Amino acid sequence: MRRTAIKAAIAVLCLTLGCQPVEPNPPAPVGDEPDHPPPAPLGQTTERPPPLESGVSGAFEDNGITYLKDAKAILDAKCANCHGVPAAGGSPATFRLDRYETADLPGAFSKAASVAARVEAGTMPQAGSPALTDAEKRTLLDWVRGGAKQGTETEPPNPSVTLVMPSAARETPQSGTYAVQVTLANYPEGATYDLYRTTTNGTVTGGTLVATGLSDATYIWSTQGLPAGEQFFYVIAHAPGLADASAASAGSVLVSDNVSPSVALTGVWNGDGAVLAAANARVTFSATDPQGQALAVAIELSADGGINWSALPCLNASSSGCDLDLTGRGEGSAQRIRVTVKDPDDFSGIAASASSFGIAAKTYTYLGEIEPMLDASGSCKPCHSSGGSSAGSFRWDSYGGTVGAFMLKDRARIRTQEGTMPQVGSGITMSAANKTMLALWAWQGGAEGTNQPPTATLAALWNGGQTVTGTNTGTITYTVSDPDGDPVTVSKVEFSSNSGATWTQIACTPTTTQCAWNATPANGSTYRIRLTLADDRSGSAVVASASNFTLSVGAPNSPPTAALTGFWDQGGDDRTAADTGSITYTTSDPDGDPLTVTVKYSADSGATWTTVTCANGANNPTTCSWNAPVPATIPEGDGYRVRVIVNDGVNADVSDTTLNDAGLTITAYTYTGQIRAALLTYCSSCHGVGDGRFQPDMYTNGGLGAFDKRNSSVQRIYGNGNGPMPPGGGWSTTAQKADRTKIRLWIWQGAVN
């Protein structure tokens, strides 16, 4: 009786609004009008102009104003925000003005009188909502005055239902299945249908209900337990606000007492797993035929959870499986397989995956792909990490433990696929590709993988072989990366001016791309740069220049200088002491550059050189404390020379080498003690008593003694002066050379008697 009461309310309001009076309709018997009109035949609609309630004077105007043509557009724009489909998370509407009438809530027709009253009073729409214009108010009031008719001017296409299959006679075994196919055209989302079977062709009543509330286009009908015979089908479609519609099948299914083959998918192919996209992926199943006949196998693959299917070649088929070429299929986590086996009589068995499985291009790991993906997208770590709001129930920043990624991988996969993770309303999203990756990793077993350390590449200028010029060093540039996608930090940048032997940290705040050095160190050709890197999982690396580069910055470089002083300056002298003592020198650099100082000695008059290890440290600008014991470490000799080498990183200088040999000895030689005997050994055959040239047996004697001839003698025994002495040499053996050294050292020591 609801519609009658509505009409009465509209009529009363119509009198207020000024409807034209006509003769009233005769009263309707109480209870003769159902709450809802019966369903119309398929493709027709039911207009609703019930008569006015008895006793109400006045009638509706026939003004041509209808809901569909005129009122609906206004109500949709100005009223449906509150009285329509609620927004996500909004409160449900108590009535609908975006529908003329619905099955579960009052529609525009039911509320027409209330609409007119509120429009007339100016209380609809509510404050804050878009206001009605005067023209819109007149249209709504005229629509109510005209009886709040629905109209047909802009009505959508009539919905229809078609039972596509069976379209012809088809035989199937009693233990088999048949795919019944149904099409619902022009039905709103949420429409369903009921499937019936019957032994009568063309009927849409009286059948046996097979299934109700169906929405998929295909229904797999099982013939298990049915008697042999011909079966027809019909469907009845339902949708809110629309009349039910029905359709019968054009063909039939003959249920045979023959027994169909059976097949069941096994392993990962039945769902909840992942396979690699290989060229010979073997799908496994178990197929049997009660008659033992050979079976033909057909394989179909769905990438959308079983909605759409495409055939795949089935290679090397047997009753337990066949090979599939999955290369180029692309990754996915909503894959399903459908296998059909047929015997020679065309009886078939069908099996499809019970749930989805995945196809993966590679084997994923937590460290390799999953955690870096979550770091990059920010999908889950804000909540599920140390200190996060949900860290106690699930942690993405930890692989192990009871709440780590490995233990809860399947839970995460399910929630991600369901769309409940990331949490709805969190403002965080996860791409479809990342959801697929997460599912594949979980299905593959959730391996942890191995953390790969970060790496860096210095720009060519700083990597060696080039020259850095300018007023200062400028900015060091480089690139950093991490194979796992982990965030990378550069903790320090260092330079070396000696080919990497020692390093000095640069005072900069390094980023992942540069370090502002901007200094003017000593120029040189042996510079290198070194970076120290780390990721967020204890991975670290040190990357240095591949080779030396040259630094030439600031003003042009001036070379340094060095000069020996003291005993080591000119040579021709003897140091008689227990050790070598200290070598003294001067060093300087016009540019004030720090200098590298190297001291070397030669024991063979400069033929070969040995670096001195200075006891007072390296690079002393004035002194090298040699202090080598004589003769324990440094043997006595008269052919010693030294030199000092200084280097400012760009230029070098070598001090004037000791011009003449110098001696090192621990013995104070005397003529009487050692030298007279040596001179007599080598000189007495030519020079003796009374000789007018040289008298070696005398210390001094009128300018002819050993002391008197000391300088000319030392030249001749070393092959200089007026010819070697003794004539023809005589200093070839070790003992002879030692005696000659003693004579020279005695002379350098002052030729003491």
C-alpha positions in Angstrom: 0.0 0.0 0.0 3.1 2.2 0.1 2.6 3.6 -3.5 -1.0 4.5 -2.8 0.0 6.4 0.3 2.6 8.3 -1.7 0.1 9.2 -4.4 -2.2 10.5 -1.7 0.5 12.6 -0.2 1.4 14.0 -3.6 -2.3 14.8 -4.3 -2.7 16.7 -1.0 0.5 18.7 -1.8 -0.8 19.2 -5.3 -3.8 21.0 -4.0 -1.5 23.3 -2.1 0.6 23.9 -5.2 -2.4 24.6 -7.4 -3.1 21.5 -9.5 -6.1 21.7 -11.9 -9.1 19.9 -10.5 -10.6 17.0 -12.4 -13.1 14.2 -11.6 -11.6 12.0 -8.9 -10.8 8.3 -9.6 -13.1 5.7 -8.1 -11.9 4.3 -4.8 -9.7 1.2 -5.0 -10.6 -1.8 -2.8 -8.4 -2.0 0.2 -5.5 -4.3 -0.3 -5.9 -4.7 -4.0 -2.6 -2.9 -4.9 0.7 -4.7 -4.2 3.7 -2.8 -2.7 5.6 -3.4 -5.9 4.2 -4.1 -9.4 4.8 -7.5 -10.9 7.9 -7.9 -13.2 7.4 -6.7 -16.7 8.2 -8.9 -19.7 11.8 -8.8 -20.9 12.5 -5.4 -22.5 9.5 -3.6 -21.1 9.1 -1.2 -18.1 6.2 -0.6 -15.8 4.8 3.0 -15.6 3.5 3.8 -12.2 0.5 6.3 -12.3 -1.8 4.7 -9.6 -5.2 6.4 -9.0 -5.6 9.0 -6.3 -6.8 7.8 -2.9 -10.6 8.1 -2.5 -11.8 11.3 -1.0 -9.0 13.5 -2.3 -10.3 16.2 -4.6 -8.0 17.3 -7.3 -5.8 15.5 -9.8 -2.3 15.8 -11.5 -1.6 18.1 -14.4 -0.6 16.4 -17.6 2.3 18.9 -18.1 4.8 16.5 -19.8 7.4 16.9 -17.0 9.0 13.5 -16.1 11.7 12.2 -13.8 14.0 10.8 -16.5 13.7 13.7 -18.9 13.7 16.7 -16.5 13.9 16.0 -12.7 16.7 13.4 -12.5 19.5 15.6 -13.9 18.6 18.3 -11.2 18.4 15.8 -8.4 21.7 14.1 -9.5 23.5 17.4 -9.5 22.1 19.0 -6.4 20.8 16.2 -4.1 22.6 12.9 -4.9 25.6 13.8 -2.9 23.6 13.1 0.2 20.8 11.0 -1.3 22.7 8.7 -3.7 25.5 6.2 -3.6 27.5 7.1 -0.6 31.2 8.0 -1.0 33.8 5.6 0.2 33.7 5.6 4.0 30.5 7.9 4.0 27.3 7.3 5.8 24.7 5.2 3.8 21.7 7.1 2.4 18.3 6.6 3.9 16.6 7.2 0.5 17.8 7.6 -3.0 17.0 10.6 -5.3 19.3 9.3 -8.1 16.8 6.5 -8.7 13.1 6.7 -9.5 12.5 3.7 -7.2 14.6 1.0 -5.7 14.0 -2.4 -4.2 15.5 -1.7 -0.8 15.3 2.1 -0.3 12.7 4.7 -1.0 13.4 6.5 -4.3 12.5 9.8 -5.9 8.9 8.7 -6.5 8.4 7.7 -2.9 9.9 11.0 -1.7 8.3 13.3 -4.4 5.9 15.0 -1.9 8.7 15.6 0.6 10.9 17.0 -2.2 8.2 19.4 -3.3 7.5 20.6 0.3 11.2 21.2 1.0 11.8 22.9 -2.3 8.8 25.2 -1.7 10.1 25.9 1.9 13.6 26.5 0.7 15.1 23.9 3.0 16.4 21.6 0.3 19.3 21.4 -0.6 20.8 21.9 2.9 22.9 24.9 3.7 26.4 24.5 2.3 25.2 22.4 -0.7 24.8 23.8 -4.2 21.6 25.8 -4.3 18.7 25.3 -6.7 18.1 28.0 -9.3 14.6 29.4 -9.7 14.2 27.5 -13.0 15.2 24.2 -11.3 12.7 24.8 -8.4 9.9 25.3 -11.0 10.9 22.1 -12.8 10.8 20.0 -9.6 7.5 21.5 -8.5 6.0 21.0 -12.0 7.2 17.4 -12.0 5.3 16.8 -8.7 2.2 18.7 -10.0 2.3 16.3 -13.0 2.2 13.2 -10.9 5.9 12.6 -10.4 6.0 10.4 -13.5 9.0 8.4 -14.4 8.9 8.9 -18.2 10.9 7.0 -20.8 12.7 9.8 -22.7 16.3 9.0 -21.6 15.8 5.5 -20.2 18.9 3.3 -20.7 18.8 0.3 -23.1 16.7 -2.5 -22.1 18.6 -5.2 -20.2 18.6 -8.7 -21.7 19.9 -12.1 -20.9 21.2 -14.7 -23.3 22.0 -18.3 -22.6 24.9 -18.7 -25.1 25.8 -22.4 -24.5 24.6 -24.9 -25.2 23.7 -23.7 -28.6 23.4 -27.1 -30.1 23.2 -30.7 -29.0 26.2 -31.9 -27.1 27.0 -35.2 -25.4 28.8 -35.4 -22.0 29.3 -38.3 -19.6 27.4 -38.7 -16.4 30.6 -38.1 -14.4 31.7 -35.1 -16.5 31.3 -31.4 -16.7 29.9 -28.9 -19.1 30.6 -25.1 -19.4 27.3 -23.3 -19.5 27.8 -19.7 -20.8 25.5 -16.8 -20.1 25.5 -13.2 -21.3 23.9 -10.3 -19.3 23.5 -7.3 -21.6 22.8 -3.8 -20.3 22.6 -4.9 -16.7 24.1 -2.8 -13.9 27.0 -4.0 -11.9 25.9 -6.5 -9.3 23.3 -8.3 -11.5 23.0 -12.0 -10.9 21.3 -15.0 -12.5 19.9 -18.3 -11.5 20.6 -21.4 -13.6 17.9 -24.2 -14.1 17.9 -27.5 -16.0 14.9 -29.2 -17.4 14.0 -32.0 -19.8 11.6 -29.7 -21.7 12.9 -27.7 -24.6 12.2 -24.0 -24.6 10.6 -23.7 -21.2 11.6 -21.1 -18.6 9.6 -22.5 -15.7 9.3 -25.7 -13.7 13.0 -26.7 -13.9 15.4 -27.9 -11.3 17.6 -25.2 -9.8 21.3 -25.8 -10.6 22.9 -22.7 -9.0 21.7 -19.3 -7.8 23.3 -15.9 -7.4 25.8 -16.4 -10.3 27.6 -13.5 -12.0 30.4 -15.1 -14.0 29.9 -15.6 -17.7 30.8 -19.3 -17.5 29.4 -21.9 -15.1 31.0 -25.3 -15.0 28.1 -27.7 -14.6 28.7 -31.2 -13.2 26.7 -34.1 -14.5 27.7 -36.3 -11.5 24.8 -38.4 -10.4 22.4 -37.4 -13.1 20.5 -40.0 -15.1 21.2 -40.5 -18.7 19.1 -38.3 -20.9 18.8 -34.9 -22.6 19.0 -31.8 -20.5 18.0 -28.2 -21.5 18.8 -25.0 -19.5 17.2 -21.7 -18.8 18.3 -18.7 -16.7 16.5 -16.0 -14.8 18.4 -12.7 -14.3 17.9 -10.3 -11.4 19.0 -6.7 -10.8 17.8 -4.1 -8.2 15.1 -1.9 -9.6 14.6 -4.0 -12.8 12.2 -6.7 -13.6 13.5 -10.3 -13.7 14.3 -11.5 -17.2 14.7 -15.1 -18.5 16.1 -17.0 -21.5 16.2 -20.6 -22.6 19.1 -22.5 -24.2 19.0 -23.1 -28.0 20.6 -26.5 -27.6 20.9 -29.3 -25.1 23.3 -31.6 -23.4 22.9 -35.3 -23.7 24.1 -36.9 -20.5 25.7 -40.2 -21.5 26.3 -43.2 -19.4 29.8 -43.3 -20.8 32.5 -42.4 -18.3 34.6 -39.3 -19.0 38.4 -39.1 -18.3 39.5 -37.2 -15.3 42.4 -34.9 -14.6 43.8 -33.0 -11.6 46.5 -30.4 -11.5 49.4 -31.1 -9.1 52.1 -29.1 -7.4 52.5 -25.4 -7.9 50.2 -25.4 -10.9 47.2 -26.0 -8.7 47.9 -22.6 -7.0 50.0 -20.9 -4.3 53.4 -21.1 -5.8 55.6 -19.6 -8.5 57.4 -21.0 -11.6 60.2 -19.4 -13.6 59.3 -18.1 -17.1 61.4 -20.9 -18.7 61.1 -22.3 -22.3 60.4 -25.8 -20.9 58.3 -25.3 -17.8 56.6 -28.6 -17.2 53.0 -28.4 -16.0 52.2 -31.4 -13.9 48.8 -33.1 -13.6 47.3 -36.6 -13.2 45.0 -37.7 -16.0 43.2 -41.1 -16.2 40.6 -42.6 -18.5 38.4 -45.4 -17.1 38.5 -47.2 -20.5 42.3 -46.9 -20.7 42.1 -44.9 -24.0 44.7 -42.4 -25.1 43.9 -38.9 -24.1 44.5 -35.6 -26.0 45.7 -32.7 -23.8 44.9 -29.0 -24.2 46.4 -26.3 -22.0 45.0 -22.8 -21.3 46.6 -20.1 -19.3 44.9 -17.2 -17.5 46.8 -14.2 -16.3 43.9 -12.5 -14.5 42.8 -15.1 -12.0 40.7 -17.2 -14.4 38.7 -14.5 -16.2 40.3 -14.7 -19.6 42.1 -17.7 -21.1 44.5 -18.3 -23.9 45.7 -21.6 -25.4 49.3 -22.7 -25.0 51.1 -25.4 -27.0 51.4 -28.6 -25.0 54.7 -30.2 -25.8 55.9 -33.7 -24.9 52.5 -34.5 -23.4 51.8 -37.5 -21.2 49.2 -38.5 -18.6 51.3 -36.7 -16.0 52.2 -33.4 -17.7 53.5 -31.5 -20.6 56.1 -28.8 -21.4 55.0 -25.1 -21.7 57.1 -22.3 -23.3 56.6 -19.5 -20.8 59.3 -17.2 -22.2 57.9 -13.7 -22.9 54.8 -14.3 -20.9 55.7 -11.5 -18.4 55.6 -11.7 -14.7 52.3 -12.1 -12.8 50.8 -13.4 -9.6 47.3 -14.1 -10.8 48.1 -17.0 -13.2 45.9 -20.1 -13.5 46.1 -23.2 -15.7 43.2 -25.0 -17.2 43.9 -28.5 -18.6 41.4 -30.4 -20.7 41.8 -34.1 -21.6 39.7 -35.8 -24.2 39.2 -39.4 -25.2 38.6 -40.6 -28.8 34.9 -40.3 -28.2 35.3 -36.6 -27.5 34.5 -37.1 -23.8 36.5 -34.8 -21.7 37.7 -33.9 -18.3 38.6 -30.4 -17.2 40.7 -29.2 -14.2 41.7 -25.6 -13.4 44.0 -24.2 -10.7 42.3 -24.1 -7.3 44.0 -20.7 -6.7 46.4 -18.4 -8.4 50.1 -19.0 -8.8 52.9 -16.8 -10.1 55.2 -16.7 -13.1 58.6 -15.1 -12.3 61.4 -13.8 -14.5 64.0 -14.5 -11.8 64.5 -15.8 -8.3 63.9 -12.9 -5.9 65.6 -12.4 -2.5 64.8 -10.2 0.5 68.2 -8.4 0.3 68.4 -8.3 -3.4 64.9 -6.9 -4.4 62.3 -7.0 -1.6 63.8 -4.7 1.0 65.2 -2.2 -1.6 61.8 -2.1 -3.2 60.2 -1.2 0.1 62.9 1.4 0.8 62.3 3.0 -2.5 58.5 3.1 -2.4 58.1 3.6 1.3 55.3 1.1 1.1 55.5 -0.6 4.5 58.5 0.4 6.4 57.1 3.5 8.2 54.9 1.2 10.2 56.7 -2.1 10.0 60.2 -1.3 11.1 62.1 -0.5 14.3 60.2 2.1 16.2 57.2 1.9 13.8 53.6 1.6 15.1 53.3 -2.0 14.0 56.8 -3.2 14.7 55.7 -5.6 17.3 53.5 -7.6 14.9 55.5 -7.4 11.7 58.9 -6.0 10.7 60.0 -5.4 7.1 63.4 -4.1 8.2 64.3 -7.5 9.7 64.5 -10.8 7.8 64.7 -13.3 10.7 62.8 -13.6 14.0 59.2 -14.4 14.8 58.0 -11.1 13.3 60.5 -10.8 10.6 59.9 -10.8 6.8 60.6 -14.5 6.3 58.1 -15.8 9.0 55.3 -13.5 7.8 55.9 -13.5 4.1 52.7 -15.4 3.2 50.6 -13.2 5.4 52.1 -10.2 3.7 51.5 -11.7 0.3 47.8 -12.5 1.0 47.1 -9.0 2.5 48.9 -7.3 -0.4 46.9 -9.3 -3.0 43.7 -8.6 -1.1 44.5 -4.9 -1.1 44.6 -4.5 2.7 48.3 -3.8 2.7 49.4 -1.0 2.7 46.6 -0.1 5.1 43.6 1.6 3.5 43.7 5.3 4.3 47.4 5.4 5.1 48.1 7.4 2.0 50.8 4.9 1.0 50.4 2.9 -2.2 52.2 -0.1 -3.7 52.4 -0.5 -7.5 51.0 -3.6 -9.1 54.5 -4.6 -10.2 55.8 -4.4 -6.6 52.8 -6.4 -5.3 53.6 -9.1 -7.9 57.3 -9.1 -6.9 56.4 -9.5 -3.3 54.0 -12.4 -4.0 56.6 -14.2 -6.3 59.3 -13.9 -3.6 57.0 -15.4 -1.0 55.9 -18.2 -3.3 59.6 -18.9 -4.2 60.4 -19.6 -0.6 61.4 -16.1 0.7 65.2 -16.4 0.3 67.2 -13.8 2.2 70.0 -13.4 -0.4 73.4 -11.8 0.2 74.0 -8.1 0.7 76.2 -6.5 -2.0 78.5 -3.7 -0.9 78.1 -0.2 -2.5 80.5 1.1 -5.1 81.6 4.4 -6.6 83.2 5.8 -9.7 85.3 8.9 -9.5 85.0 11.4 -12.4 87.7 11.0 -15.0 89.6 14.2 -13.8 90.1 12.6 -10.4 90.5 9.0 -11.4 94.1 9.4 -12.7 96.1 10.4 -15.7 94.8 14.0 -16.0 95.9 17.4 -14.6 93.8 19.4 -12.2 94.2 23.1 -12.8 92.7 26.4 -11.5 93.0 28.7 -8.6 92.4 25.8 -6.2 91.5 22.1 -6.2 87.7 22.8 -6.8 85.1 20.1 -6.2 85.7 16.4 -6.4 82.8 14.7 -8.3 81.8 11.0 -8.4 78.8 8.7 -8.6 77.8 6.1 -6.1 75.5 3.0 -6.4 74.4 -0.1 -4.6 73.6 -3.4 -6.4 70.9 -4.1 -3.9 69.4 -0.6 -4.2 70.3 0.2 -0.6 70.8 3.9 0.3 74.5 4.8 0.2 76.4 7.4 2.3 79.9 8.7 1.7 81.5 8.9 5.2 84.8 10.6 4.2 86.9 11.7 1.2 90.7 11.7 1.4 93.7 12.7 -0.7 97.2 11.3 -1.1 100.1 13.3 -2.5 102.4 10.3 -2.5 100.7 7.7 -4.7 98.6 6.4 -1.9 101.3 5.7 0.7 99.6 8.1 3.2 96.2 9.7 3.2 94.7 13.0 4.6 91.0 13.5 5.1 89.5 16.4 3.2 87.5 18.9 5.3 84.2 18.7 3.4 80.7 17.4 4.0 80.5 14.8 1.3 77.2 14.0 -0.5 76.6 11.1 -2.8 77.8 13.1 -5.8 80.6 15.5 -4.6 83.0 16.9 -2.1 84.0 20.6 -2.1 87.8 20.5 -1.6 88.6 24.0 -2.7 92.2 24.0 -1.3 95.7 24.9 -2.5 98.0 22.1 -1.4 101.4 21.7 -2.8 101.3 20.9 -6.5 102.5 17.5 -7.6 102.1 14.6 -9.9 101.4 11.8 -7.4 98.0 12.7 -6.1 95.1 10.3 -5.6 91.6 10.5 -4.1 89.9 7.9 -1.9 86.2 7.5 -1.0 84.8 5.5 2.0 81.2 4.3 1.4 78.6 2.4 3.4 75.1 1.1 2.9 72.4 0.7 5.6 73.2 -3.0 6.1 76.8 -2.9 7.2 78.1 -3.1 3.6 81.1 -0.9 3.0 83.7 -0.2 0.4 86.7 2.0 -0.2 87.2 3.3 -3.8 90.4 5.2 -4.8 91.8 6.7 -8.0 92.9 4.1 -10.5 96.3 6.0 -10.9 98.0 9.2 -10.1 96.8 12.6 -11.3 98.7 15.9 -11.4 97.8 18.8 -9.3 98.7 22.2 -10.7 96.7 24.9 -9.0 97.4 28.4 -7.7 100.5 30.4 -8.8 103.3 28.7 -10.9 105.5 26.4 -8.8 109.1 27.4 -7.9 111.5 24.6 -7.4 113.1 24.0 -3.9 116.8 24.1 -3.2 119.2 22.0 -1.0 122.9 22.3 0.0 125.2 20.3 2.2 127.0 22.0 5.1 129.8 21.2 7.5 132.0 18.1 7.1 129.8 16.8 4.2 130.0 19.9 2.1 133.3 19.6 0.1 134.8 16.2 1.2 138.5 15.7 1.2 138.3 15.2 4.9 138.0 12.4 7.5 135.5 11.8 10.3 137.1 9.8 13.0 134.4 8.7 15.5 132.5 5.7 16.7 129.7 6.4 14.2 128.8 8.4 11.2 127.2 11.2 13.2 124.7 13.7 11.6 124.6 14.9 8.0 123.8 18.6 7.9 122.3 20.6 5.1 120.0 23.5 4.3 116.6 23.2 2.4 114.2 25.9 1.2 111.2 26.4 -1.1 110.2 29.8 -2.5 106.5 28.9 -2.5 106.6 27.6 1.1 105.5 24.2 -0.1 106.1 21.3 2.3 109.2 19.3 1.2 110.0 15.7 1.0 113.7 15.2 2.0 115.7 12.2 1.0 119.3 11.7 2.1 121.6 9.1 0.4 125.2 8.0 0.8 127.8 6.3 -1.5 130.8 4.3 -0.2 132.3 4.0 -3.7 132.8 7.6 -4.8 129.3 8.0 -6.2 129.0 4.8 -8.3 126.1 3.5 -6.2 123.8 5.2 -3.6 121.9 4.0 -0.6 119.1 5.8 1.2 119.9 6.8 4.8 117.4 6.1 7.5 117.5 9.2 9.6 117.2 8.5 13.3 115.5 11.9 13.9 112.7 11.1 11.5 112.0 11.7 7.8 111.9 15.0 6.0 113.9 17.0 8.6 114.8 20.3 6.8 118.4 20.6 8.2 119.7 17.4 9.8 119.7 13.7 9.2 121.0 11.8 12.3 122.7 9.0 10.5 124.7 7.7 13.5 125.6 4.4 11.9 128.4 2.6 13.9 131.8 2.4 12.3 132.9 -0.2 11.3 130.2 -2.5 12.6 127.5 -1.1 10.3 129.4 1.3 8.0 132.9 0.1 7.2 135.9 2.3 7.3 136.6 3.9 4.0 137.9 6.9 2.1 135.3 7.0 -0.8 132.3 8.2 1.0 130.0 10.9 -0.5 126.4 12.1 0.5 123.7 14.0 -1.2 120.3 15.5 -0.3 117.2 15.4 -2.5 114.2 17.7 -1.9 110.8 17.6 -3.6 107.8 20.0 -3.3 105.4 17.7 -5.2 106.0 19.3 -8.5 109.7 20.1 -8.8 112.8 18.5 -7.1 116.4 19.5 -6.4 119.4 17.5 -5.7 122.1 19.1 -3.4 125.6 19.4 -4.7 127.0 16.0 -4.0 130.1 16.0 -1.9 132.7 17.1 -4.4 135.5 14.9 -3.1 135.7 11.7 -1.3 135.5 11.8 2.5 136.7 9.3 5.0 135.0 7.5 7.8 137.2 5.8 10.4 137.3 4.9 14.1 141.2 4.7 14.2 143.4 7.7 14.7 146.4 6.7 12.5 150.0 7.9 13.1 153.2 7.8 11.1 155.0 5.8 13.7 152.1 3.5 14.5 150.8 2.3 11.1 151.9 4.6 8.2 155.7 4.3 8.1 155.5 0.5 7.7 153.0 0.8 4.9 155.0 3.4 3.0 158.2 1.3 3.4 156.3 -1.8 2.1 155.1 0.0 -1.1 157.7 2.8 -1.6 161.1 1.7 -0.3 162.1 -0.1 -3.4 162.3 3.3 -5.2 162.6 5.8 -2.4 165.1 5.3 0.4 167.7 7.0 2.5 169.3 9.8 0.7 166.7 9.8 -2.1 166.4 13.4 -3.4 162.7 13.0 -4.3 160.9 11.2 -1.4 162.2 9.7 1.8 159.3 7.5 3.2 161.4 6.3 6.0 161.5 9.7 7.5 158.6 11.6 9.0 160.1 14.9 8.0 163.4 15.7 6.4 164.0 18.9 4.5 160.7 18.7 2.7 161.3 15.1 1.5 159.8 13.2 4.4 156.4 11.5 4.6 154.7 14.4 6.3 156.3 16.8 3.7 155.1 14.8 0.7 151.7 13.8 2.1 149.5 15.7 -0.3 151.4 14.8 -3.5 151.8 11.2 -2.3 148.0 10.7 -1.7 147.3 11.9 -5.3 149.9 9.5 -6.8 148.8 6.4 -4.8 145.3 7.1 -6.2 146.7 7.4 -9.8 146.7 11.2 -10.0 149.5 13.7 -10.2 152.8 12.8 -11.9 151.9 9.2 -12.4 150.7 6.3 -10.2 152.8 5.2 -7.2 154.2 2.7 -7.0 154.7 2.4 -10.8 152.4 -0.1 -12.3 149.9 0.0 -9.5 150.3 -2.4 -6.6 147.0 -1.8 -4.9 144.9 -4.6 -6.3 144.4 -6.9 -3.4 142.1 -6.3 -0.5 145.0 -5.9 1.9 146.7 -3.5 -0.4 143.5 -1.3 -0.8 143.2 -1.3 3.0 146.7 0.0 3.4 146.1 2.7 0.8 142.9 3.7 2.7 144.9 4.0 5.9 147.5 6.3 4.3 144.7 8.5 2.9 142.9 8.6 6.2 146.2 9.4 8.1 146.7 12.4 5.8 143.0 13.6 6.2 143.5 13.2 10.0 146.4 15.6 9.9 149.4 13.3 9.2 150.3 12.9 12.9 153.8 11.5 13.7 
